[in-house]
Amino acid sequence: MARYGKEHKQGTRRRIIEAAGRRLKRDGIDGSGVATLMADAGLTNGAFYAHFDSKDDLVASTVTEQLREQRMAYRAQSLEEIVRGYLSIEHRDDPEGGCPSAALLDEIARSSDAVKRAYTDGQLAIIDDAAARMVPDNPESARGQALGVFALMVGTLQVSRALADRGLADEALEQGIQNALALLRTPEQGSWEFGRDDRVSAERTPPTARRQS
């Protein structure tokens, strides 16, 4: 019998998690059986328990990895880029390759404590990164605001995906962008906060804000 080293086993585990991320976001947690998840990774059902204690263990690991990847991607973007990319038509039309929150939240809410904890930890890391950009001197004060903006974005994306009227679905995304950017305004500065360099072109500043400045 062939014996594989630790690196091989870790690589196989990563392959299972990557495949599971795509499948879970496409078919849901309940709609994805262990046999299907393993087949997606090119493995037999019997190999599952060499890597995970249960399906819940795999789901929690997958949620953790999905959110970690999302967080890393966001670090290379400004807050405005994040908002516009998240509420884009391309993201809406690609649930399999998109945000785990928009695809899985309702099922995560019904999942085990381990899955909920994995989601909470991963999501708060993303929220805290955003809050640190919004109010660098006091990120804790912006945590609730950042969470509210993200919740708005997730809900908007879910509604847009559910609408049968394509025009209305697109309109929901555009309005969601405007609402999210409005909520990212920094009241103390009277300007818009988008992350990396704090500068915003005049045409993106609301007319009311320009009149007050």
N, C-alpha and C positions, 0 to 999 in steps of 0.2 A: 504494500500500500504506500502510495506517495505521501511524503510528509512535506508540508509547506511551512515556510518561515513566517515570522511575525509580520513582515512587510507585505507578504502576499495576502495574509488574512486581513490586514488593514485595508489593502487595496480592494479586496472583494467586498468588504463592508461598505466602503465608500461607494462602490459601484451599485450596490443594492440601495443605498440611501439616495443616490442621484436618480436612479430609475424610479424609486418610490415617490420622490418629489413630483416628478412629472405625472405619474399615474394618479396619485392622490388628488392633485389639483384638477385633473381632468374628470375623474370618475367619482371622487369623494372617498372618504375613509371607509364608510360602510359598503361602498360599491367596489372596493378593491380587496380581494382576498389574498391571502398569503401566497397561494400557488401562482396567481397572476403577477404579483409583485416580484416574485423570484424569477418567473419566466421572463419578465421585462429585463432583468439583469443577466439573462442567459444562464440561469442556474436552476437546479432542481429544487423542489419543495423540501426534500430531505436535508438540504444544506442550511436551511433557515436557522435552526436552533444552535448552530455553531457560532452564530453571530448575534442573535437577539433572544431574549428570554421569552418574548411574546410579541404579538402584533402591536400591542400598546407600546412596547419598548421601541419597536421600529418606527412607529408613528411619532413618538416623542423625539427620537433621534433625528428624524427627517424634518420635523418642525424646527428643531434647534439649528440644523444645518441650513435650511431655507432662509431663516431669519438672519443667520450669520452672513450668508452671501448677500442678502439684501442690504444689510448694514454696510458691508464693505463697498458695495456698488455706490451707495449713497454718499460715502465719504469723498468720492471723486466729483460730486455734483454740488452745485449751489442749491439752496432751498427752493428757489424758483424752478430750477431744472428738475428737481425731484417732483414738484407739484405738477408741472406740465407733462413730464414723462409718465407719471402715475395715471393722470387723467387724460391720457392720449387715446386715440382710436386704436392705435396699434396694441397698446397694453390691454385695452378692453377686449379686443378680438383674439387675444392669446392667453387664455387663462392657464393653460398648461405650462407656459413659460413665465408666468407673471407672479404677482404677490400671493403668498400663502394665506394672508388674512382674508382677502376678498374671496378666495376660493373655498376656504375651509372654516371660517369662523363659526358658522352655525353648528358644525359637527364638533369642533373643538370644545364648544360650550357644553356639549353632551358627553365629552370624553372623560377619561380618568384624571385624577389629580396630577399624575405624572405628566400627562400631555398638557394640561392646563398650565402647570408650572413651567414646562419648557417654553410654551408660548409666552407666558408672562415675562419670563426672564429675557427672552430674545427681543420681545417687543419693547420692553422698557429700555433696553440698551439703545435701540433706534431712537426712541423718544428722547432719551437723555442726551444723545448726540445732537439732536435738533435743538433742544433747549439750550445747550451750551453755545450754539451758534447764535440763537436769538438774543440771549442775555448773557454774554460771556462772564460778566462780573457776578452774576447771581443766577446760575442756570436753574436752581431749584424753583425759583419764582416763575419760570416759564414752562415748567413741566406740564402743568394742567392745560395750558394753552396749546402746547405741542401735541399733547394727547388728543385734544379736541379737534385740531386740524386734521390729524391722521384719521380719526374716526369719521370725520366728514368726508374725507377722500375715499375711504373704504366703502362707506355707504353709497356715495355717488357712483362709484364704479359698479357696485352690485346692482343698483337700480338701472344703470345704463345697459348692463348685460341682460337684464330681465325684460326690458321693453321690446315689444314687437315692432314698434314704429321706429325705424332707423333714424329718421330726422329728429325725433324727440329724444332718442338715445344720445345722439351727438350733441344736441342742445344741452342735455343734462351734464355732459362732460364739460362743456365750455362754461356753463354757469358755475359748476363745481370749482373750476380753476379760479374764476373770479372771486368766489366766496372764500376759498382757501387762502389766496393771496391777500385778501382783505383782512383775514384773521391773523396773518403774519405781520401785520403792521405793528411797529413799535411806537406806542403812544408817546413815550417820553421824548422821542426824537422827532415825531411828526413826519416820519418818512417810512419807506418800505424796507423791510429786512429780508434779504434773500441769501445770506450766508457768507460766501467766501470773501467778498470785498466791500460789502455794505453800500455799494453805489448802485443807483437805479436811474435809468434814463427818464427824462421828464415826461415822455409820452406814456410811461407806465404808471406815473403817479396820478391818482384820481384828481379830477378837476377841483373838488372841494378841498383836498389837501393842499393843492397848489395855491388856492386862494387864501388859505390860512397861513401859508408860509411867508 
